[in-house]
Amino acid sequence: MNIQNTIETKVKEGFLALYNIEIPSVEFQATRKEFEGDITVVVFPLLRYKKGNPVAIGEDLGKYLVENVTEIINFNVVKGFLNLVIDHTFYTNFFNSIYENTSFGFVSPKADDKAVMVEYSSPNTNKPLHLGHVRNNLLGYSVAEIIKAAGKKVYKTQIINDRGIHICKSMLAWEKYGNGETPESTGLKGDKLVGNYYVKFDQEYKKEISNLVATGVSEEDAKKQAPILLEAQEMLQKWEAGDEKVVALWETMNAWVYAGFDTTYKNMGVNFDTLYYESDTYLLGKDVVAQGLEKGVFYKKEDGSVWCDLTEDGLDEKIVLRSDGTAVYMTQDIGTAIQRVKDFPDVGGMVYTVGNEQDYHFQVLFLILKKLGFDWAKNLYHLSYGMVDLPSGKMKSREGTVVDADELMIEMTDTARTISEELGKLEGYSDEEKEELYKTIGLGALKYFVLKVDPKKRILFDPKSSVDFQGNTGPFIQYTYARIQSIIRKANFDYSKSVSIDLHEKEKELLKQLELFPETVQQAAANYSPAIIANYTYDLVKEFNSFYQNVSILGEENQDKKVFRVQLSKKVADTIKQAFSLLGIDVPERM
């Protein structure tokens, strides 16, 4: 139990003892720098339960806490804020208890706990991954790692959209214009090659529309009558009918794409435990519709289509089966969710990492699954996120104007190289070591820039400012980690044993920040927000740099103080590394 939990318990006890009133919660904040104290109880919210002067209530509670909590040695009240002074020995005891704990802040899952399945990436196999996928992958992977660190078993998954008209467009264009070229013959990654034919289809489609319009056909009709589109639709029908030639081409081109995706995922540092394919799941859910009709969850219209009426829940009516008996995306998603729990019976909840344009879809999906009576449906969460904008504007895949994920990662490495060379910090590195470091800095900059922002907010991504070695950036934090490693390498004495010292104020501030880490991990998991981890790490690094500038470490004459400061520096570095691992970011030993 951390000091905040102890104080919360005692404030509740004190309120009951002093006023015979039970309070549900206690609000805390960090004590402002100009006042004495380490943690502040905000008195104003308590006036809901006990009318009176907030200063007088603060004084009463302060006296009670000093008498009943050994760690609290003094207090002061400023308006409605009760500032509490914590004894230094609490922080040294806390530090000695965590110093050798290699999993500080992380919780192991309990054997009987339900697992969480986190879905992210979920690309289409007609194009390479782009900037939007980068945010999706980084968010999903990080949230999965955070939930795991908070004490849950986690399965990482994706559903690959490997069927449909968009796939047939790439296949048809390759068949018509590809002259048999392959990733091997062109030297292109498979996903790039297939993506080029998706763009080629769109170019030819637009030409055909123009030709039809020139003959007097309306644009609306031309879009439907263009021969190349009709061929793509025919190809889709053949695929659904199991035509051997079409299926063989589909398998070949998808294999090219998967090999390309795997390279991108590896370079990005994300992974998956299990994969689902839309070609396997697109027929799922039809049987559930039949069951839902029997239960009265769905109803059938005169044309034979099946619907779910959600108007009483503030939503609208939603189709789940067309009149011709074919499924819609909602049907698939219902079936896939149910299938996942069948495949992994220990799953008790799911997180879907999907852009905010799908907010309504997931509201409906979760509500339908609840109405169908699935207990785990109450533990479904849509990790909704805003788009990533660039100074140049929006991206369009079919026009080939996307920001390619591979190219973006290369650009980040190049930016890190340019800035590092300008700063001239890399003397004594081999060329290979330099290249590895540029990748670590560049990718760390990208990931941190994306993850430090609340998922729901849009991002305007600026590669250059993300690689700044000052401010709230990945490289600034990586540089601080490397600086601490340099201190540790220079510490040519035994600093393994615990020591007892009077804390310097800067040491105490740093320990207070360290103490927040376990709670921060839990908070980030509860809010599905890597931004909470990112900004905690920045605050920790700022606190360390203030400590570093104000307190001598290796130059300290008192041996016990020197030992403690090296230990404290090492624990800060370990915690930076732990926190960054949750964001999927590596830290360099030297910079």
Number of C-alpha atoms within 10 A of each C-alpha: 6 11 19 18 11 12 21 17 13 17 21 18 19 21 20 13 12 13 11 11 13 14 15 8 12 17 13 17 12 12 18 12 8 6 11 15 19 20 21 21 26 18 23 17 14 21 13 10 13 17 9 11 13 22 18 14 22 25 18 14 24 23 15 18 22 17 12 15 14 11 19 22 14 17 22 19 22 12 14 20 20 25 26 24 19 21 15 19 14 13 22 20 12 17 20 17 12 15 17 12 11 12 13 18 21 21 16 12 16 10 8 7 13 17 21 23 26 25 27 27 26 23 17 20 26 31 27 27 27 19 22 19 21 24 25 27 25 25 29 28 26 27 25 29 23 28 26 22 24 23 18 21 21 22 19 21 24 23 20 19 19 23 21 21 17 20 24 27 27 26 25 22 21 23 14 12 12 15 8 9 13 18 18 10 8 10 10 14 21 24 26 21 25 29 23 21 24 26 22 21 27 20 13 15 19 15 13 19 22 16 14 19 16 12 9 9 15 12 14 10 12 21 19 12 15 19 15 21 21 13 14 22 17 14 22 22 16 15 20 14 11 12 13 11 10 20 17 13 17 19 12 13 23 22 15 21 25 17 14 22 22 14 13 20 18 10 15 19 15 17 14 15 10 12 12 17 15 19 14 13 17 21 16 20 25 20 11 15 24 15 14 19 15 11 13 11 19 23 19 15 9 7 9 13 16 22 19 22 15 16 10 8 9 6 13 12 12 18 20 25 24 14 15 9 12 13 20 16 14 19 23 19 21 21 21 22 19 18 15 15 16 11 9 13 11 15 20 18 20 25 22 20 24 23 19 19 11 12 14 10 15 20 14 19 18 22 16 22 21 16 16 19 12 12 12 17 21 14 14 23 17 20 26 22 22 18 21 20 16 15 8 6 9 12 18 11 19 19 14 16 11 16 18 20 20 22 12 18 21 16 17 25 24 16 23 29 20 13 16 20 13 9 10 9 12 14 9 8 13 10 9 9 11 18 16 14 24 23 22 21 30 27 28 28 30 27 25 26 23 25 24 22 17 16 23 14 13 15 19 14 16 13 19 15 14 26 27 18 21 13 13 20 23 31 27 21 29 27 20 23 25 18 18 22 20 14 15 18 8 10 15 9 10 7 17 12 10 16 15 12 13 11 16 13 13 18 25 19 19 23 22 20 18 25 20 16 22 16 16 18 27 21 18 19 24 12 14 24 24 33 22 20 26 28 17 21 27 19 16 25 24 18 20 24 16 15 21 16 10 13 16 13 20 17 9 13 10 9 14 15 20 20 22 24 21 19 22 21 24 18 22 25 25 19 21 25 20 23 24 24 15 22 26 21 25 20 24 19 14 17 22
